[in-house]
Amino acid sequence: MSVKNFSLNWEAMVKAHLKIFYIGSCQGFHNADRYYLIPQRMLNGFTRLGHVFYAFNDRDVARASTIFNSSKLGRKSMNQKLVKDCVAYRPDLIILGHCTLVTNDTLGILREKLPDTPIIYRNVDPLNYQQNRDDLSNRIDHVDWTFITTAGKSLESFSSKKTKVTHIPNPVDKAIDVHRNFGQDTLPIDLFFAGSVLHNREDHRQALISDLLPKISNVTTRIIGAGQEDRVFGADYYDLLAQSKMGLCLNKTNNEYLYASDRFSQYLGNGLLTFIHEGPRFQELFGDAIVTYRSVEDLTEKLLKFHGDDALRKQTAERAHTLAHDMFDVEKICQYMIDCAFSVKPTQDYAWDTTVYGG
């Protein structure tokens, strides 16, 4: 593979548009209720940029390959079909999602058959999860680029001379994030949080919720997960977003630079006033258009302040909404991935940390 060839052919490829082959869960058997997750946003973003996007769902293909509906038993057949489909499609760019069933041997075969096609990998899980760190390490030297929704020096350990690593935010999509809650006067939910169904206070998110709720008894809350209600998906989830003035983003870790759950972008993109711990330092991008906190006491004070001043809530949320739809726009993120994959100078300004490790 020649980076030089990518650069020389870039202008011609842009004019002809790109054929993108995405490997991972996207519009598969079980994804209608997850239509707002990142693969769908990427499909929308690349398509609006003028490229064609084909999704190969490795899990669904593996399950469908055996009468036992087993992804484990169907893994070999899936990898074989992946090579066949990819060669038939002849993509200009291959993107890996969380397709752990796809082997590095298969990527090697694709390299041989499509030597001028860059292979990139996007990863959205937190780096404090050992399994995710293992998944990232597994792709070193087998992909050209890795894009991670965490920024900072911790990315360097997943790079090499063959694999460059950089940061991308969780995207906002104007086709999905259509609500403008900052313009609403009467919304039934003051504070909304949605997360995993947690079962003990050892998880800091449940501990914070348990400590917070008695302190804000006059605030109308809707808490999904964190020891409260069961999780909500699909249109029901976006209906709740549409009814909420403020959103609380609780991340699995507060120690990684610019890492946040994708709910952060969903809240911002739909015009909720958004609260997030100061640890990831998103205030460097949004200033005081988002509300950061240090402790449950700090969070309580700030929540009650905005709960009592609806004009300030709307004004602040609108500024964040405007910034998010600009900085985190999915088309801009997709373009950044293309810029990197083909080793060209940035085609536009990107507000997030674009430090590149490796190479």
Summary of the structure (lengths in Angstrom):
residues: 359
radius of gyration: 21.1
end to end distance: 13.6
largest distance: 63.3
contacts: 1186
relative contact order: 0.13
helix: 43%
strand: 15%
